[in-house]
């Protein structure tokens, strides 16, 4: 045991030494830490001071720069000689110094792009040969496409025109076929077959109807295409100007010398002969549509004629229509060929509105008596004042090329569009001084006009020629014959070029004042146009001191089988 004690003591001494060392090292470590922290604080404080000094220096520099800039601006304003481009470059350089490296690279890239664009633009301003060829090829292709489009449109229009033409031709073929079928179905009993044959031949391949009637008795000589003449009605076109003329004379809108009141220029005779639209529009507008309807009824329009045939249509009148075309073109009005025949007959036979009658058998022929439905309830001068103009239409007006004026034909043409196609009309009597026949023609078709209808009537009158006897002394007494005198070439040319123009076009109103009554050339004759004078009522019995003028109805002399002569007075049926 004693031998073990020295090691124990040494161990305790070792522990004690370690404890002493620990106690000594702890304060030393704490003191070193404090020194390190103090040193670090001093270092950071110095860095912050250094940073603050740099900031102050930068601010001083910026203030110096701003002062320099202000001085520079003041200097530039003072002398006004500094170059603005140089200032911008200097500002750009100064700004570039402040930019970051990334921004400078971006700006340099944009500058290069601008230079490249300029270089490319210069290259594009001078296209290469290949580019020019390519542009030329594209231009040629576009031009070819444009030409193809034009050709395609032209072909389309031509095809549409062909189709429209085919439709019109088909429509007209249908009209002609209908006319031929109607003619084949006509009842020809009691008609004059020679006159009918002449009327059918005159009509030819045209679609239309022809009425031939005795103007004083109403006896029907022939009716070609009876369905159209009796059971159909048509727009009267310029034949309505006869009604307007009667109204104008009776209302004193037309003066005795044929002028429209308070105006000068064209007279009634020439206005009728040449079918002047503005003249009659002005006349009709002075007395109005209501009176126009009354005058039309007074002349036999708008009502049945009373023919002994079934299905007669009364037509219609323009009630309530105030358009000026009703006086010149017959808008909103429809008439039958029979009504026109009765009207022109009454204008020329002293005002008797005869009833058309078809004499079917021999017994009816022997007992036939004319029937007068009514009288024109107007002074004779109001309607007989139209006769010089109707004669003028045949001598130098719209019908001159189709009829033989030496037969004493007096009529009125008409041309207009009705139900999708043109129609031509001619309503006439002959001889005008003592009317024997009235002939009315209406044709339909795209090329039809009043002058062609007049040509058809002219052929019918030539067939009737042996039965037409002129009394030139009576015609002269009634003022229907003309004296001759030289005329100028301008008037002759105007007469030759004039046509019946009742289409949808509107004539200038100044035409009324431009035309004056001047001599007219008819064939080789030179005649002087005359103004329609006031015609006195026709005197059938010479006036004596004990008698008054008397207008007697026509007398028809017939013979029975035994040869005994009978006088038959016409039957007069008055409308209530």
C-alpha positions as semicolon CSV with decimal commas, in nm:
position;residue;x (nm);y (nm);z (nm)
1;X;0,000;0,000;0,000
2;X;0,273;0,245;0,074
3;X;0,431;0,159;-0,251
4;X;0,106;0,284;-0,440
5;X;0,080;0,638;-0,298
6;X;0,331;0,828;-0,518
7;X;0,134;0,762;-0,843
8;X;-0,190;0,883;-0,687
9;X;-0,032;1,201;-0,581
10;X;0,102;1,258;-0,927
11;X;-0,242;1,208;-1,070
12;X;-0,394;1,465;-0,840
13;X;-0,125;1,707;-0,930
14;X;-0,198;1,657;-1,299
15;X;-0,564;1,727;-1,245
16;X;-0,485;2,035;-1,049
17;X;-0,260;2,163;-1,321
18;X;-0,526;2,116;-1,581
19;X;-0,775;2,304;-1,370
20;X;-0,535;2,591;-1,326
21;X;-0,470;2,608;-1,699
22;X;-0,841;2,619;-1,772
23;X;-0,898;2,896;-1,529
24;X;-0,615;3,095;-1,682
25;X;-0,715;3,036;-2,051
26;X;-1,085;3,139;-2,018
27;X;-1,026;3,511;-1,953
28;X;-0,762;3,519;-2,224
29;X;-1,007;3,376;-2,484
30;X;-1,277;3,623;-2,387
31;X;-1,032;3,907;-2,410
32;X;-0,919;3,795;-2,760
33;X;-1,279;3,777;-2,876
34;X;-1,345;4,128;-2,757
35;X;-1,038;4,251;-2,936
36;X;-1,144;4,078;-3,257
37;X;-1,493;4,226;-3,238
38;X;-1,356;4,570;-3,170
39;X;-1,118;4,536;-3,459
40;X;-1,403;4,428;-3,690
41;X;-1,617;4,719;-3,581
42;X;-1,336;4,957;-3,646
43;X;-1,286;4,804;-3,993
44;X;-1,656;4,835;-4,088
45;X;-1,669;5,190;-3,956
46;X;-1,373;5,281;-4,169
47;X;-1,536;5,119;-4,475
48;X;-1,858;5,309;-4,421
49;X;-1,670;5,633;-4,382
50;X;-1,481;5,557;-4,700
51;X;-1,811;5,481;-4,882
52;X;-1,968;5,800;-4,756
53;X;-1,671;5,996;-4,877
54;X;-1,701;5,834;-5,220
55;X;-2,072;5,918;-5,234
56;X;-1,998;6,277;-5,142
57;X;-1,733;6,287;-5,410
58;X;-1,978;6,144;-5,668
59;X;-2,236;6,403;-5,570
60;X;-1,981;6,674;-5,602
61;X;-1,888;6,542;-5,944
62;X;-2,250;6,528;-6,053
63;X;-2,307;6,882;-5,929
64;X;-2,001;6,991;-6,119
65;X;-2,131;6,815;-6,429
66;X;-2,472;6,977;-6,394
67;X;-2,309;7,315;-6,349
68;X;-2,103;7,252;-6,660
69;X;-2,417;7,153;-6,849
70;X;-2,600;7,462;-6,735
71;X;-2,306;7,675;-6,839
72;X;-2,295;7,494;-7,171
73;X;-2,670;7,551;-7,228
74;X;-2,641;7,914;-7,129
75;X;-2,349;7,950;-7,366
76;X;-2,542;7,791;-7,652
77;X;-2,839;8,018;-7,592
78;X;-2,615;8,318;-7,565
79;X;-2,428;8,286;-7,891
80;X;-2,684;8,061;-8,081
81;X;-2,406;7,906;-8,287
82;X;-2,373;7,560;-8,133
83;X;-2,453;7,268;-8,352
84;X;-2,752;7,070;-8,225
85;X;-2,624;6,748;-8,379
86;X;-2,298;6,787;-8,182
87;X;-2,493;6,843;-7,860
88;X;-2,689;6,528;-7,920
89;X;-2,372;6,328;-7,985
90;X;-2,209;6,465;-7,671
91;X;-2,521;6,390;-7,470
92;X;-2,526;6,041;-7,615
93;X;-2,162;5,990;-7,520
94;X;-2,224;6,120;-7,171
95;X;-2,532;5,902;-7,137
96;X;-2,340;5,605;-7,271
97;X;-2,091;5,644;-6,989
98;X;-2,373;5,614;-6,738
99;X;-2,520;5,308;-6,912
100;X;-2,442;4,964;-6,793
101;X;-2,244;4,725;-7,006
102;X;-2,561;4,531;-7,094
103;X;-2,744;4,845;-7,209
104;X;-2,446;4,951;-7,417
105;X;-2,444;4,615;-7,591
106;X;-2,819;4,644;-7,659
107;X;-2,776;4,990;-7,809
108;X;-2,488;4,875;-8,024
109;X;-2,701;4,588;-8,148
110;X;-2,985;4,828;-8,243
111;X;-2,740;5,052;-8,426
112;X;-2,610;4,757;-8,624
113;X;-2,966;4,655;-8,708
114;X;-3,040;5,005;-8,840
115;X;-2,728;4,999;-9,054
116;X;-2,827;4,658;-9,189
117;X;-3,176;4,787;-9,271
118;X;-3,030;5,083;-9,458
119;X;-2,798;4,856;-9,649
120;X;-3,086;4,621;-9,735
121;X;-3,296;4,919;-9,844
122;X;-3,023;5,030;-10,080
123;X;-3,007;4,679;-10,220
124;X;-3,388;4,666;-10,263
125;X;-3,391;5,003;-10,439
126;X;-3,195;4,839;-10,716
127;X;-3,371;4,503;-10,773
128;X;-3,175;4,233;-10,934
129;X;-3,251;4,091;-11,280
130;X;-3,419;3,786;-11,125
131;X;-3,642;4,003;-10,911
132;X;-3,739;4,216;-11,208
133;X;-3,824;3,907;-11,411
134;X;-4,027;3,770;-11,123
135;X;-4,215;4,102;-11,089
136;X;-4,281;4,108;-11,465
137;X;-4,413;3,752;-11,452
138;X;-4,645;3,841;-11,164
139;X;-4,768;4,150;-11,349
140;X;-4,834;3,948;-11,665
141;X;-5,020;3,688;-11,462
142;X;-5,234;3,957;-11,296
143;X;-5,309;4,115;-11,635
144;X;-5,403;3,777;-11,779
145;X;-5,631;3,712;-11,482
146;X;-5,792;4,052;-11,529
147;X;-5,850;3,984;-11,899
148;X;-5,997;3,647;-11,817
149;X;-6,230;3,808;-11,565
150;X;-6,339;4,065;-11,825
151;X;-6,399;3,793;-12,083
152;X;-6,593;3,587;-11,829
153;X;-6,811;3,886;-11,740
154;X;-6,864;3,961;-12,109
155;X;-6,962;3,600;-12,175
156;X;-7,197;3,611;-11,877
157;X;-7,364;3,928;-12,006
158;X;-7,388;3,789;-12,357
159;X;-7,545;3,473;-12,220
160;X;-7,791;3,677;-12,014
161;X;-7,874;3,886;-12,322
162;X;-7,925;3,571;-12,529
163;X;-8,151;3,425;-12,264
164;X;-8,348;3,750;-12,240
165;X;-8,373;3,763;-12,620
166;X;-8,488;3,403;-12,627
167;X;-8,751;3,480;-12,365
168;X;-8,871;3,779;-12,567
169;X;-8,877;3,575;-12,886
170;X;-9,063;3,295;-12,710
171;X;-9,310;3,549;-12,572
172;X;-9,361;3,702;-12,916
173;X;-9,392;3,358;-13,076
174;X;-9,659;3,290;-12,817
175;X;-9,839;3,613;-12,913
176;X;-9,825;3,525;-13,281
177;X;-9,939;3,170;-13,212
178;X;-10,226;3,303;-13,002
179;X;-10,321;3,546;-13,278
180;X;-10,324;3,272;-13,541
181;X;-10,530;3,041;-13,321
182;X;-10,779;3,320;-13,250
183;X;-10,809;3,403;-13,620
184;X;-10,879;3,038;-13,697
185;X;-11,158;3,040;-13,436
186;X;-11,315;3,367;-13,560
187;X;-11,680;3,352;-13,663
188;X;-11,678;3,499;-14,013
189;X;-12,054;3,480;-14,074
190;X;-12,179;3,809;-14,214
191;X;-11,831;3,953;-14,277
192;X;-11,698;4,079;-14,608
193;X;-11,456;3,798;-14,685
194;X;-11,260;4,000;-14,939
195;X;-11,191;4,274;-14,685
196;X;-11,114;4,011;-14,422
197;X;-10,864;3,844;-14,652
198;X;-10,696;4,180;-14,713
199;X;-10,683;4,250;-14,337
200;X;-10,534;3,909;-14,258
201;X;-10,273;3,949;-14,530
202;X;-10,192;4,300;-14,409
203;X;-10,145;4,172;-14,055
204;X;-9,917;3,898;-14,185
205;X;-9,704;3,738;-13,914
206;X;-9,768;4,016;-13,665
207;X;-9,958;3,954;-13,345
208;X;-10,257;4,183;-13,344
209;X;-10,617;4,260;-13,432
210;X;-10,793;4,457;-13,706
211;X;-11,142;4,610;-13,690
212;X;-11,315;4,746;-14,001
213;X;-11,654;4,911;-13,942
214;X;-11,887;5,142;-14,131
215;X;-11,839;5,477;-13,960
216;X;-12,198;5,600;-13,997
217;X;-12,395;5,281;-13,936
218;X;-12,178;5,069;-13,707
219;X;-12,204;4,770;-13,938
220;X;-11,902;4,547;-13,888
221;X;-11,722;4,474;-14,215
222;X;-11,468;4,239;-14,052
223;X;-11,299;4,176;-13,721
224;X;-10,971;3,985;-13,734
225;X;-10,880;3,819;-13,403
226;X;-11,218;3,875;-13,241
227;X;-11,096;3,762;-12,901
228;X;-10,852;4,055;-12,877
229;X;-11,092;4,304;-13,035
230;X;-11,393;4,224;-12,815
231;X;-11,280;4,046;-12,499
232;X;-10,938;4,212;-12,439
233;X;-10,839;4,571;-12,361
234;X;-10,515;4,756;-12,427
235;X;-10,336;5,069;-12,320
236;X;-10,441;5,346;-12,563
237;X;-10,096;5,510;-12,573
238;X;-10,110;5,830;-12,783
239;X;-10,461;5,771;-12,913
240;X;-10,572;5,911;-12,575
241;X;-10,457;6,252;-12,704
242;X;-10,784;6,270;-12,898
243;X;-10,970;6,279;-12,565
244;X;-10,727;6,536;-12,423
245;X;-10,769;6,751;-12,734
246;X;-11,150;6,745;-12,706
247;X;-11,125;6,845;-12,340
248;X;-10,876;7,120;-12,417
249;X;-11,099;7,277;-12,685
250;X;-11,417;7,251;-12,479
251;X;-11,251;7,389;-12,165
252;X;-11,101;7,673;-12,369
253;X;-10,749;7,567;-12,271
254;X;-10,677;7,550;-12,644
255;X;-10,752;7,871;-12,826
256;X;-10,927;7,897;-13,164
257;X;-10,593;7,914;-13,344
258;X;-10,474;7,591;-13,175
259;X;-10,229;7,740;-12,921
260;X;-10,238;7,662;-12,553
261;X;-10,369;7,974;-12,380
262;X;-10,103;8,223;-12,274
263;X;-9,834;8,041;-12,473
264;X;-9,692;8,032;-12,822
265;X;-9,535;7,767;-13,035
266;X;-9,689;7,438;-13,148
267;X;-10,056;7,435;-13,243
268;X;-10,309;7,157;-13,190
269;X;-10,293;7,037;-13,550
270;X;-9,919;6,980;-13,545
271;X;-9,926;6,844;-13,189
272;X;-10,169;6,573;-13,301
273;X;-9,990;6,504;-13,628
274;X;-9,652;6,466;-13,457
275;X;-9,783;6,322;-13,130
276;X;-9,619;6,581;-12,905
277;X;-9,637;6,464;-12,544
278;X;-9,558;6,789;-12,354
279;X;-9,831;6,977;-12,543
280;X;-10,106;6,741;-12,428
281;X;-9,966;6,706;-12,078
282;X;-9,990;7,081;-12,037
283;X;-10,341;7,087;-12,185
284;X;-10,471;6,807;-11,964
285;X;-10,310;6,944;-11,649
286;X;-10,516;7,261;-11,698
287;X;-10,852;7,085;-11,658
288;X;-10,757;6,783;-11,443
289;X;-10,807;6,408;-11,432
290;X;-11,169;6,413;-11,316
291;X;-11,282;6,598;-11,626
292;X;-11,051;6,381;-11,835
293;X;-11,250;6,075;-11,723
294;X;-11,576;6,254;-11,804
295;X;-11,462;6,340;-12,158
296;X;-11,342;5,983;-12,213
297;X;-11,686;5,848;-12,117
298;X;-11,853;6,107;-12,338
299;X;-11,649;5,974;-12,632
300;X;-11,744;5,612;-12,559
301;X;-11,447;5,484;-12,358
302;X;-11,475;5,293;-12,031
303;X;-11,803;5,122;-12,126
304;X;-11,922;4,844;-12,354
305;X;-12,005;4,941;-12,711
306;X;-12,306;4,708;-12,718
307;X;-12,186;4,482;-13,000
308;X;-12,395;4,169;-13,056
309;X;-12,118;3,939;-12,934
310;X;-12,048;3,772;-12,603
311;X;-11,782;3,864;-12,351
312;X;-11,723;4,230;-12,442
313;X;-11,499;4,406;-12,190
314;X;-11,561;4,770;-12,089
315;X;-11,193;4,855;-12,037
316;X;-11,109;5,103;-11,762
317;X;-11,043;5,472;-11,703
318;X;-10,783;5,647;-11,482
319;X;-11,010;5,740;-11,193
320;X;-10,813;5,929;-10,927
321;X;-10,486;5,930;-11,120
322;X;-10,337;6,281;-11,142
323;X;-10,017;6,192;-11,325
324;X;-9,965;6,405;-11,637
325;X;-9,898;6,092;-11,845
326;X;-10,268;6,002;-11,843
327;X;-10,319;6,290;-12,090
328;X;-10,039;6,191;-12,329
329;X;-9,956;5,821;-12,283
330;X;-10,285;5,678;-12,157
331;X;-10,141;5,548;-11,830
332;X;-10,389;5,361;-11,608
333;X;-10,634;5,342;-11,900
334;X;-10,741;5,045;-12,114
335;X;-10,958;5,048;-12,425
336;X;-11,079;4,800;-12,684
337;X;-11,033;4,832;-13,062
338;X;-11,412;4,854;-13,091
339;X;-11,422;5,152;-12,852
340;X;-11,157;5,330;-13,058
341;X;-11,354;5,261;-13,376
342;X;-11,669;5,408;-13,219
343;X;-11,476;5,712;-13,091
344;X;-11,308;5,810;-13,419
345;X;-11,634;5,746;-13,604
346;X;-11,822;5,980;-13,369
347;X;-11,556;6,251;-13,404
348;X;-11,601;6,248;-13,783
349;X;-11,971;6,158;-13,837
350;X;-12,127;6,447;-13,648
351;X;-12,110;6,308;-13,297
352;X;-12,311;5,984;-13,339
353;X;-12,181;5,700;-13,122
354;X;-12,292;5,402;-13,329
355;X;-12,332;5,050;-13,193
356;X;-12,112;4,795;-13,375
357;X;-12,326;4,517;-13,523
358;X;-12,227;4,194;-13,694
359;X;-12,492;4,102;-13,951
360;X;-12,485;3,722;-13,938
361;X;-12,756;3,611;-14,184
362;X;-12,946;3,719;-14,490
363;X;-13,260;3,816;-14,297
364;X;-13,058;4,043;-14,071
365;X;-12,898;4,205;-14,375
366;X;-13,234;4,291;-14,527
367;X;-13,370;4,429;-14,200
368;X;-13,051;4,593;-14,078
369;X;-13,087;4,936;-13,927
370;X;-12,807;5,138;-13,770
371;X;-12,827;5,183;-13,396
372;X;-12,702;5,505;-13,242
373;X;-12,625;5,448;-12,877
374;X;-12,577;5,812;-12,787
375;X;-12,449;6,147;-12,909
376;X;-12,133;6,327;-12,804
377;X;-12,276;6,579;-12,561
378;X;-12,046;6,861;-12,671
379;X;-12,045;7,135;-12,933
380;X;-11,939;7,007;-13,273
381;X;-11,638;7,238;-13,273
382;X;-11,499;7,068;-12,961
383;X;-11,442;6,737;-13,140
384;X;-11,436;6,828;-13,509
385;X;-11,147;7,061;-13,427
386;X;-10,932;6,745;-13,403
387;X;-10,985;6,646;-13,767
388;X;-10,714;6,871;-13,922
389;X;-10,455;6,718;-13,688
390;X;-10,574;6,366;-13,767
391;X;-10,543;6,445;-14,138
392;X;-10,198;6,587;-14,069
393;X;-10,088;6,258;-13,912
394;X;-10,155;6,086;-14,246
395;X;-10,015;6,366;-14,464
396;X;-9,695;6,469;-14,283
397;X;-9,702;6,321;-13,933
398;X;-9,651;5,989;-13,762
399;X;-9,863;5,780;-14,007
400;X;-9,739;5,934;-14,331
401;X;-9,522;5,638;-14,441
402;X;-9,797;5,379;-14,396
403;X;-10,108;5,526;-14,556
404;X;-10,210;5,697;-14,877
405;X;-10,313;6,047;-14,769
406;X;-10,496;6,101;-15,102
407;X;-10,770;5,867;-14,975
408;X;-10,862;6,129;-14,714
409;X;-10,749;5,919;-14,419
410;X;-10,762;6,087;-14,076
411;X;-10,618;5,901;-13,778
412;X;-10,401;5,890;-13,470
413;X;-10,109;5,658;-13,396
414;X;-9,989;5,530;-13,061
415;X;-9,677;5,350;-12,940
416;X;-9,596;5,243;-12,585
417;X;-9,509;4,948;-12,363
418;X;-9,797;4,741;-12,232
419;X;-9,770;4,421;-12,027
420;X;-9,404;4,360;-12,097
421;X;-9,394;4,438;-12,468
422;X;-9,452;4,718;-12,717
423;X;-9,786;4,782;-12,879
424;X;-9,864;4,990;-13,185
425;X;-10,206;5,146;-13,248
426;X;-10,375;5,328;-13,532
427;X;-10,737;5,450;-13,510
428;X;-10,867;5,611;-13,829
429;X;-11,155;5,698;-14,062
430;X;-11,177;5,766;-14,437
431;X;-11,268;5,974;-14,621
432;X;-11,255;6,238;-14,351
433;X;-11,507;6,480;-14,503
434;X;-11,779;6,211;-14,531
435;X;-11,655;5,902;-14,343
436;X;-11,736;5,566;-14,496
437;X;-11,513;5,332;-14,292
438;X;-11,329;5,333;-13,965
439;X;-11,023;5,107;-13,940
440;X;-10,849;5,032;-13,611
441;X;-10,531;4,824;-13,585
442;X;-10,348;4,713;-13,269
443;X;-10,027;4,509;-13,288
444;X;-9,808;4,365;-13,014
445;X;-9,437;4,277;-13,021
446;X;-9,095;4,407;-12,929
447;X;-9,052;4,591;-13,260
448;X;-9,410;4,714;-13,295
449;X;-9,490;5,087;-13,314
450;X;-9,781;5,301;-13,424
451;X;-9,636;5,365;-13,769
452;X;-9,638;4,989;-13,841
453;X;-10,000;4,961;-13,727
454;X;-10,074;5,250;-13,966
455;X;-9,905;5,053;-14,247
456;X;-10,138;4,758;-14,180
457;X;-10,437;4,993;-14,194
458;X;-10,299;5,144;-14,516
459;X;-10,315;4,805;-14,688
460;X;-10,673;4,758;-14,569
461;X;-10,767;5,101;-14,708
462;X;-10,614;5,008;-15,042
463;X;-10,841;4,703;-15,050
464;X;-11,135;4,932;-14,966
465;X;-11,025;5,185;-15,229
466;X;-11,309;5,124;-15,480
467;X;-11,566;5,198;-15,208
468;X;-11,396;5,520;-15,091
469;X;-11,509;5,828;-15,282
470;X;-11,368;6,168;-15,199
471;X;-11,568;6,490;-15,202
472;X;-11,295;6,749;-15,221
473;X;-11,538;7,039;-15,234
474;X;-11,690;6,926;-14,905
475;X;-11,344;6,874;-14,759
476;X;-11,244;7,225;-14,865
477;X;-11,560;7,367;-14,716
478;X;-11,483;7,199;-14,384
479;X;-11,129;7,331;-14,384
480;X;-10,973;6,988;-14,434
481;X;-10,795;7,067;-14,760
482;X;-10,479;7,278;-14,776
483;X;-10,336;7,541;-15,003
484;X;-9,973;7,506;-15,111
485;X;-9,675;7,735;-15,063
486;X;-9,294;7,686;-15,054
487;X;-9,138;7,570;-14,728
488;X;-8,784;7,574;-14,595
489;X;-8,559;7,266;-14,582
490;X;-8,536;7,266;-14,200
491;X;-8,911;7,225;-14,159
492;X;-8,920;6,955;-14,424
493;X;-8,638;6,763;-14,254
494;X;-8,809;6,794;-13,918
495;X;-9,130;6,655;-14,065
496;X;-8,940;6,369;-14,228
497;X;-8,753;6,274;-13,910
498;X;-9,053;6,296;-13,679
499;X;-9,184;5,971;-13,534
500;X;-9,453;5,876;-13,288
501;X;-9,259;5,868;-12,961
502;X;-9,488;5,761;-12,682
503;X;-9,231;5,542;-12,509
504;X;-9,110;5,577;-12,152
505;X;-8,879;5,867;-12,244
506;X;-8,980;6,223;-12,159
507;X;-8,964;6,496;-12,416
508;X;-8,842;6,842;-12,322
509;X;-9,115;7,092;-12,257
510;X;-8,927;7,347;-12,465
511;X;-9,025;7,152;-12,776
512;X;-9,367;7,314;-12,747
513;X;-9,230;7,662;-12,799
514;X;-8,975;7,566;-13,064
515;X;-9,214;7,431;-13,327
516;X;-9,420;7,675;-13,529
517;X;-9,687;7,621;-13,786
518;X;-9,494;7,607;-14,112
519;X;-9,553;7,462;-14,459
520;X;-9,487;7,092;-14,496
521;X;-9,363;6,890;-14,793
522;X;-9,571;6,583;-14,871
523;X;-9,421;6,386;-15,158
524;X;-9,379;6,626;-15,447
525;X;-9,645;6,861;-15,313
526;X;-9,581;7,164;-15,097
527;X;-9,861;7,238;-14,854
528;X;-9,913;7,495;-14,590
529;X;-10,014;7,376;-14,246
530;X;-10,320;7,548;-14,113
531;X;-10,444;7,602;-13,762
532;X;-10,760;7,417;-13,672
533;X;-11,046;7,655;-13,721
534;X;-11,372;7,632;-13,535
535;X;-11,579;7,401;-13,751
536;X;-11,947;7,476;-13,781
537;X;-12,191;7,189;-13,725
538;X;-12,252;6,992;-14,042
539;X;-12,565;7,109;-14,222
540;X;-12,757;6,831;-14,388
541;X;-13,048;7,060;-14,488
542;X;-13,003;7,405;-14,639
543;X;-13,111;7,682;-14,404
544;X;-13,409;7,895;-14,512
545;X;-13,594;8,180;-14,349
546;X;-13,851;7,940;-14,204
547;X;-13,617;7,659;-14,104
548;X;-13,330;7,591;-13,865
549;X;-13,025;7,372;-13,918
550;X;-13,121;7,010;-13,864
551;X;-12,889;6,711;-13,820
552;X;-13,060;6,399;-13,946
553;X;-12,943;6,045;-13,874
554;X;-12,823;5,842;-14,173
555;X;-13,083;5,679;-14,393
556;X;-13,029;5,328;-14,532
557;X;-13,220;5,224;-14,844
558;X;-13,291;4,850;-14,871
559;X;-13,483;4,638;-15,119
560;X;-13,703;4,338;-15,051
561;X;-13,739;4,037;-15,278
562;X;-14,030;4,188;-15,467
563;X;-13,816;4,489;-15,547
564;X;-14,030;4,729;-15,345
565;X;-13,826;5,013;-15,204
566;X;-13,830;5,063;-14,830
567;X;-13,686;5,345;-14,629
568;X;-13,564;5,247;-14,289
569;X;-13,481;5,504;-14,029
570;X;-13,202;5,428;-13,779
571;X;-13,296;5,317;-13,434
572;X;-13,164;5,554;-13,163
573;X;-13,104;5,407;-12,820
574;X;-13,020;5,671;-12,560
575;X;-12,826;5,595;-12,243
576;X;-13,013;5,709;-11,936
